[in-house]
Amino acid sequence: MNDQPFVRVDGLTKEFPVRERGTRAVVRAVDGVSFAVARSRSLGIVGESGSGKSTLVRCLLRLIEPTAGRVTFSGIELTAASRKEVRRLRKRMQIVFQDPFSALDPRMTVGAIVGEPLAIHRVPGDRAARVAEVLELVGLEAGLVNRYPHEFSGGQRQRVGIARALALEPDLLVLDEPVSALDVSVRAGIVNLLDDLRRRLGLTYILVSHDLSIVRQVTDEVAVMHLGRFIEHGPTAAVLDDPQHPYTRALMSAVPVPDPVVERSRERIVLIGDAPSPISPPSGCHFRTRCPEVEADCANGAPPFIEQEPGRHVACLKAGRPGSPER
């Protein structure tokens, strides 16, 4: 397998100006994030609402312009590319949005929705045949092309959104909370579909999700994000089974365990207090005001995001230190 970076992000930052009590302030939604994803691999990005996950992937695709940093896609520096170059690269980078209903134009038929990218990019060939092909690829009958989004269930609408993203045969698929708006009963079908498509088509995924069970099934690596920064990153199984950062452990403790005996006996980590304001985050480690393992040194400066072991990065002064809690 080729382990060279297919997507590389270096120091990506996004700031939004806001007014706070009559004065101007800045929210740093993404704060110097760096990572790389190899071709045909998948990265999950997890964290609480407001941590900057969706802003990060929108900056990565240049749906919004980053304030600073660099994004390289397939050897091309996307952040320095012209509008014309970005438009050309759009064929290779597609996104599936969170809400399948609002992401689809209710005035257009399914055939027109899935075929729209082919028309925009002037793809030659039989567009109707391509629409039918991708609909069948996502588990929908080709005969549904003349129906409208309101005639479908939530899970079917999300399949239409996935089909639209696949119509141009992209290399990179960004999935922004692709199942959070769906009923629990249909989530498994969409997750299995995404997992199957990645393996069959050799796609590269960047998945944003609150649901750690989905991240575990679909991704090779996972990054944990808190107030705009990555605080832990590594192989999915390693991070979820043996979290090194207190915030990651708190997230994992909130995930239900299907075994009732284990569920009743395990320790739940409850974070005290509200999440800090992104307008005026705490000095040093942004998590320190809620961290159950906080030390005096945590206020002195942001902990470096260092490699604790091969492939595992953690931004915590106590991670891996002798005497730290059992993992």
RODO-2510 file (C-alpha; in nm, 4 decimals, decimal comma):
residues 327
     n   res          X          Y          Z
     1     m     0,0000     0,0000     0,0000
     2     n     0,1197     0,3529    -0,0806
     3     d     0,1754     0,5350     0,2497
     4     q     0,2798     0,8664     0,0922
     5     p     0,0472     1,1526     0,1942
     6     f    -0,2392     1,1941    -0,0504
     7     v    -0,3893     1,4738     0,1574
     8     r    -0,1558     1,6831     0,3699
     9     v    -0,2567     1,9673     0,6016
    10     d     0,0086     2,1917     0,7599
    11     g    -0,0711     2,4500     1,0260
    12     l    -0,4263     2,5086     0,9075
    13     t    -0,5943     2,7975     1,0892
    14     k    -0,9344     2,9612     1,0505
    15     e    -1,0375     3,2723     1,2419
    16     f    -1,3790     3,4358     1,2496
    17     p    -1,4229     3,7968     1,3657
    18     v    -1,6990     3,8425     1,6253
    19     r    -1,8296     4,1151     1,8560
    20     e    -1,8155     4,0434     2,2270
    21     r    -1,9725     4,3023     2,4591
    22     g    -1,9298     4,5768     2,2046
    23     t    -1,5666     4,5000     2,1283
    24     r    -1,4146     4,3121     1,8396
    25     a    -1,2767     3,9664     1,9078
    26     v    -1,1622     3,6625     1,7119
    27     v    -1,2749     3,3030     1,7336
    28     r    -0,9989     3,0672     1,6242
    29     a    -1,2192     2,7794     1,5079
    30     v    -0,9213     2,5862     1,3705
    31     d    -0,5912     2,6433     1,5455
    32     g    -0,2811     2,5263     1,3611
    33     v    -0,3959     2,1747     1,2722
    34     s    -0,1613     1,9410     1,0817
    35     f    -0,2139     1,5852     0,9574
    36     a    -0,1711     1,3603     0,6561
    37     v    -0,3819     1,0860     0,4982
    38     a    -0,2406     0,8267     0,2573
    39     r    -0,4279     0,7260    -0,0570
    40     s    -0,7115     0,4774     0,0009
    41     r    -0,6865     0,5297     0,3775
    42     s    -0,9412     0,6915     0,6065
    43     l    -0,9217     0,9426     0,8911
    44     g    -1,1938     1,0059     1,1467
    45     i    -1,2178     1,3425     1,3249
    46     v    -1,4130     1,3391     1,6513
    47     g    -1,4926     1,5848     1,9275
    48     e    -1,7739     1,7791     2,0913
    49     s    -1,9950     2,0201     1,8990
    50     g    -1,8085     2,3451     1,8456
    51     s    -1,4646     2,1858     1,8417
    52     g    -1,4019     2,2967     1,4813
    53     k    -1,4415     1,9668     1,2961
    54     s    -1,6754     2,0864     1,0190
    55     t    -1,4855     2,4126     0,9770
    56     l    -1,1652     2,2132     0,9332
    57     v    -1,2958     1,9969     0,6492
    58     r    -1,4603     2,2930     0,4768
    59     c    -1,1275     2,4769     0,4838
    60     l    -0,9583     2,1635     0,3529
    61     l    -1,1904     2,1643     0,0492
    62     r    -1,1742     2,5452     0,0215
    63     l    -1,5477     2,5747     0,0634
    64     i    -1,4383     2,8448     0,3061
    65     e    -1,1001     3,0136     0,2889
    66     p    -0,8513     2,9337     0,5669
    67     t    -0,6798     3,2185     0,7493
    68     a    -0,3395     3,0504     0,7402
    69     g    -0,1769     2,7169     0,6673
    70     r    -0,1397     2,4912     0,3701
    71     v    -0,3415     2,2054     0,2189
    72     t    -0,1790     1,9747    -0,0359
    73     f    -0,3960     1,7357    -0,2356
    74     s    -0,2336     1,4735    -0,4585
    75     g     0,0846     1,6817    -0,4726
    76     i    -0,0989     2,0059    -0,5583
    77     e    -0,1025     2,2913    -0,3083
    78     l    -0,4743     2,3539    -0,2900
    79     t    -0,4509     2,6663    -0,0746
    80     a    -0,2376     2,8380    -0,3402
    81     a    -0,4430     2,7206    -0,6386
    82     s    -0,6461     2,9599    -0,8507
    83     r    -1,0248     2,9400    -0,8686
    84     k    -0,9938     2,7693    -1,2058
    85     e    -0,7557     2,5087    -1,0658
    86     v    -0,9787     2,4495    -0,7623
    87     r    -1,2796     2,4000    -0,9907
    88     r    -1,0856     2,1413    -1,1890
    89     l    -0,9859     1,9599    -0,8692
    90     r    -1,3458     1,9549    -0,7427
    91     k    -1,4068     1,6503    -0,9609
    92     r    -1,1641     1,4573    -0,7430
    93     m    -1,2864     1,5888    -0,4052
    94     q    -1,6491     1,5529    -0,3006
    95     i    -1,8445     1,5956     0,0220
    96     v    -2,1471     1,4248     0,1758
    97     f    -2,3351     1,6587     0,4099
    98     q    -2,5000     1,5923     0,7433
    99     d    -2,8671     1,6571     0,6625
   100     p    -2,9733     1,4601     0,3532
   101     f    -3,2961     1,6585     0,3127
   102     s    -3,1562     2,0123     0,3160
   103     a    -2,8609     1,9011     0,1002
   104     l    -3,0948     1,7992    -0,1853
   105     d    -3,2914     2,0485    -0,3961
   106     p    -3,6593     1,9554    -0,3439
   107     r    -3,7470     2,0948    -0,6886
   108     m    -3,5176     1,8550    -0,8711
   109     t    -3,5691     1,4871    -0,9452
   110     v    -3,3205     1,2333    -0,8158
   111     g    -3,1886     1,1843    -1,1672
   112     a    -3,1252     1,5570    -1,2046
   113     i    -2,9614     1,5802    -0,8600
   114     v    -2,7193     1,2944    -0,9213
   115     g    -2,6525     1,4080    -1,2772
   116     e    -2,5948     1,7742    -1,1896
   117     p    -2,2187     1,7352    -1,1184
   118     l    -2,1774     1,5666    -1,4579
   119     a    -2,3416     1,8655    -1,6269
   120     i    -2,1468     2,1259    -1,4262
   121     h    -1,8137     1,9655    -1,5118
   122     r    -1,9247     1,8851    -1,8689
   123     v    -1,8413     1,5190    -1,8380
   124     p    -1,8794     1,3520    -2,1786
   125     g    -2,0627     1,0276    -2,2384
   126     d    -2,4020     0,8882    -2,1488
   127     r    -2,4941     1,0797    -1,8351
   128     a    -2,8189     0,8899    -1,7820
   129     a    -2,6277     0,5614    -1,7807
   130     r    -2,3799     0,7004    -1,5271
   131     v    -2,6642     0,8197    -1,3028
   132     a    -2,8239     0,4745    -1,3151
   133     e    -2,4859     0,3141    -1,2404
   134     v    -2,4139     0,5164    -0,9262
   135     l    -2,7700     0,4796    -0,7974
   136     e    -2,7357     0,1034    -0,8177
   137     l    -2,3916     0,1319    -0,6582
   138     v    -2,5474     0,2872    -0,3460
   139     g    -2,8350     0,0374    -0,3332
   140     l    -3,1114     0,2326    -0,5124
   141     e    -3,3022     0,1211    -0,8194
   142     a    -3,2273     0,3099    -1,1408
   143     g    -3,6007     0,3394    -1,1992
   144     l    -3,6249     0,5960    -0,9175
   145     v    -3,4669     0,8756    -1,1238
   146     n    -3,7962     1,0602    -1,1779
   147     r    -3,8891     1,0803    -0,8111
   148     y    -3,8328     1,3790    -0,5828
   149     p    -3,6450     1,3875    -0,2475
   150     h    -3,9637     1,4134    -0,0385
   151     e    -4,0708     1,0728    -0,1712
   152     f    -3,7740     0,9018    -0,0032
   153     s    -3,6895     0,8080     0,3540
   154     g    -3,3979     0,9731     0,5329
   155     g    -3,1684     0,6798     0,4658
   156     q    -3,2614     0,6746     0,0970
   157     r    -3,2016     1,0497     0,0685
   158     q    -2,8556     1,0063     0,2152
   159     r    -2,7884     0,7340    -0,0415
   160     v    -2,8867     0,9856    -0,3105
   161     g    -2,6374     1,2326    -0,1605
   162     i    -2,3657     0,9678    -0,1659
   163     a    -2,4538     0,8796    -0,5270
   164     r    -2,4228     1,2473    -0,6238
   165     a    -2,0795     1,2624    -0,4590
   166     l    -1,9679     0,9484    -0,6452
   167     a    -2,0952     1,0539    -0,9872
   168     l    -1,7653     1,2193    -1,0829
   169     e    -1,5571     0,9220    -0,9634
   170     p    -1,3700     1,1203    -0,6951
   171     d    -1,0557     1,0101    -0,5151
   172     l    -1,1381     1,1848    -0,1852
   173     l    -1,4725     1,1750    -0,0059
   174     v    -1,5320     1,4029     0,2926
   175     l    -1,8167     1,2779     0,5124
   176     d    -1,9505     1,5452     0,7475
   177     e    -2,1644     1,3667     1,0095
   178     p    -2,3199     1,1474     0,7377
   179     v    -2,5579     0,9543     0,9671
   180     s    -2,6265     1,1886     1,2599
   181     a    -2,9580     1,3085     1,1094
   182     l    -3,0816     0,9526     1,0496
   183     d    -3,2814     0,7151     1,2666
   184     v    -3,0740     0,4614     1,4551
   185     s    -3,2455     0,1823     1,2611
   186     v    -3,1049     0,3009     0,9254
   187     r    -2,7599     0,4152     1,0365
   188     a    -2,6045     0,0700     1,0165
   189     g    -2,7063     0,0339     0,6522
   190     i    -2,5410     0,3633     0,5560
   191     v    -2,2268     0,2856     0,7550
   192     n    -2,1963    -0,0572     0,5934
   193     l    -2,2465     0,1053     0,2521
   194     l    -1,9712     0,3601     0,3149
   195     d    -1,7342     0,0925     0,4385
   196     d    -1,8065    -0,1251     0,1351
   197     l    -1,7642     0,1639    -0,1117
   198     r    -1,4274     0,2600     0,0325
   199     r    -1,2941    -0,0912    -0,0079
   200     r    -1,4429    -0,1508    -0,3531
   201     l    -1,3508     0,1860    -0,5061
   202     g    -1,0248     0,2545    -0,3224
   203     l    -1,1565     0,5879    -0,1915
   204     t    -0,9800     0,8090     0,0601
   205     y    -1,2150     0,9154     0,3404
   206     i    -1,2096     1,1988     0,5906
   207     l    -1,4991     1,1355     0,8275
   208     v    -1,6360     1,3831     1,0811
   209     s    -1,8558     1,2163     1,3403
   210     h    -1,9762     1,2222     1,7006
   211     d    -2,0457     0,8500     1,6846
   212     l    -1,7320     0,6627     1,7863
   213     s    -1,8780     0,3263     1,6840
   214     i    -1,9001     0,4513     1,3248
   215     v    -1,5460     0,5856     1,3417
   216     r    -1,4264     0,2490     1,4676
   217     q    -1,5864     0,0645     1,1751
   218     v    -1,4989     0,2952     0,8876
   219     t    -1,1646     0,4616     0,9651
   220     d    -0,8013     0,3535     0,9841
   221     e    -0,6917     0,6469     1,1989
   222     v    -0,8700     0,8881     1,4291
   223     a    -0,7931     1,2406     1,5468
   224     v    -0,9579     1,3911     1,8544
   225     m    -1,0274     1,7642     1,8284
   226     h    -1,0904     2,0107     2,1114
   227     l    -1,1384     2,3878     2,0701
   228     g    -0,9751     2,3950     1,7288
   229     r    -0,6742     2,1765     1,8094
   230     f    -0,5873     1,8110     1,7657
   231     i    -0,5132     1,6646     2,1085
   232     e    -0,4759     1,2961     2,0161
   233     h    -0,4158     1,1149     1,6879
   234     g    -0,3289     0,7582     1,5969
   235     p    -0,4585     0,4238     1,4695
   236     t    -0,8308     0,3990     1,5397
   237     a    -0,8224     0,0817     1,7491
   238     a    -0,5254     0,2039     1,9531
   239     v    -0,6799     0,5426     2,0330
   240     l    -1,0283     0,4129     2,1116
   241     d    -0,9110     0,1098     2,3112
   242     d    -0,6261     0,2824     2,4940
   243     p    -0,6878     0,6610     2,4992
   244     q    -0,3983     0,8631     2,6356
   245     h    -0,5595     1,2064     2,6716
   246     p    -0,8096     1,2702     2,9550
   247     y    -1,0535     1,4279     2,7085
   248     t    -1,0450     1,1195     2,4864
   249     r    -1,1054     0,8982     2,7884
   250     a    -1,4072     1,1117     2,8817
   251     l    -1,5482     1,0756     2,5293
   252     m    -1,4981     0,6996     2,5372
   253     s    -1,6613     0,6642     2,8793
   254     a    -1,9802     0,8173     2,7365
   255     v    -2,0128     0,5444     2,4707
   256     p    -2,2573     0,2732     2,5875
   257     v    -2,1275    -0,0833     2,6101
   258     p    -2,3704    -0,3513     2,4836
   259     d    -2,2835    -0,5846     2,7720
   260     p    -2,5064    -0,4766     3,0675
   261     v    -2,2707    -0,6262     3,3252
   262     v    -1,9737    -0,4333     3,1901
   263     e    -2,1845    -0,1189     3,1461
   264     r    -2,2915    -0,1186     3,5121
   265     s    -1,9434    -0,1832     3,6457
   266     r    -1,7340     0,0555     3,4384
   267     e    -1,6342     0,4002     3,5574
   268     r    -1,8007     0,6978     3,3888
   269     i    -1,5907     1,0134     3,3561
   270     v    -1,8141     1,3171     3,4015
   271     l    -1,6611     1,6492     3,3000
   272     i    -1,7427     1,9257     3,5459
   273     g    -1,8510     2,2689     3,4244
   274     d    -1,9241     2,4103     3,0828
   275     a    -1,6924     2,3976     2,7845
   276     p    -1,4701     2,7094     2,7658
   277     s    -1,5705     2,9927     2,5342
   278     p    -1,3792     2,9808     2,2048
   279     i    -1,3632     3,3615     2,2189
   280     s    -1,1492     3,3546     2,5330
   281     p    -1,0130     3,0015     2,5828
   282     p    -0,8086     2,9180     2,8928
   283     s    -0,4361     2,9814     2,8881
   284     g    -0,2095     2,6825     2,8383
   285     c    -0,4028     2,3635     2,7788
   286     h    -0,7552     2,4558     2,6681
   287     f    -0,8937     2,1490     2,8441
   288     r    -0,7439     2,2218     3,1852
   289     t    -1,0561     2,3896     3,3336
   290     r    -1,2502     2,0623     3,2987
   291     c    -0,9667     1,8103     3,3210
   292     p    -0,9850     1,5646     3,6147
   293     e    -0,6050     1,5266     3,6017
   294     v    -0,5084     1,8956     3,5830
   295     e    -0,1733     2,0107     3,7235
   296     a    -0,0294     2,3561     3,7869
   297     d     0,1971     2,3295     3,4807
   298     c    -0,1068     2,2911     3,2528
   299     a    -0,1690     2,6685     3,2697
   300     n     0,1835     2,7663     3,1644
   301     g     0,1658     2,6840     2,7957
   302     a    -0,0069     2,4725     2,5362
   303     p     0,1239     2,1145     2,5633
   304     p     0,3160     2,0127     2,2495
   305     f     0,1518     1,7653     2,0136
   306     i     0,4271     1,5062     2,0272
   307     e     0,4716     1,1473     1,9167
   308     q     0,4426     0,9335     2,2298
   309     e     0,5048     0,6144     2,0313
   310     p     0,5200     0,5346     1,6586
   311     g     0,2029     0,6661     1,4968
   312     r     0,0556     0,7987     1,8248
   313     h     0,0496     1,1736     1,8931
   314     v    -0,0858     1,3280     2,2135
   315     a    -0,0991     1,6854     2,3458
   316     c    -0,0927     1,6241     2,7212
   317     l     0,1790     1,6775     2,9824
   318     k     0,0849     1,3536     3,1625
   319     a     0,0440     1,1233     2,8627
   320     g     0,2790     0,8295     2,8933
   321     r     0,4369     0,9669     3,2099
   322     p     0,5160     0,7173     3,4887
   323     g     0,2511     0,7396     3,7550
   324     s    -0,0238     0,8481     3,5149
   325     p    -0,3573     0,6640     3,5486
   326     e    -0,3887     0,3083     3,4229
   327     r    -0,4912     0,3032     3,0597
***
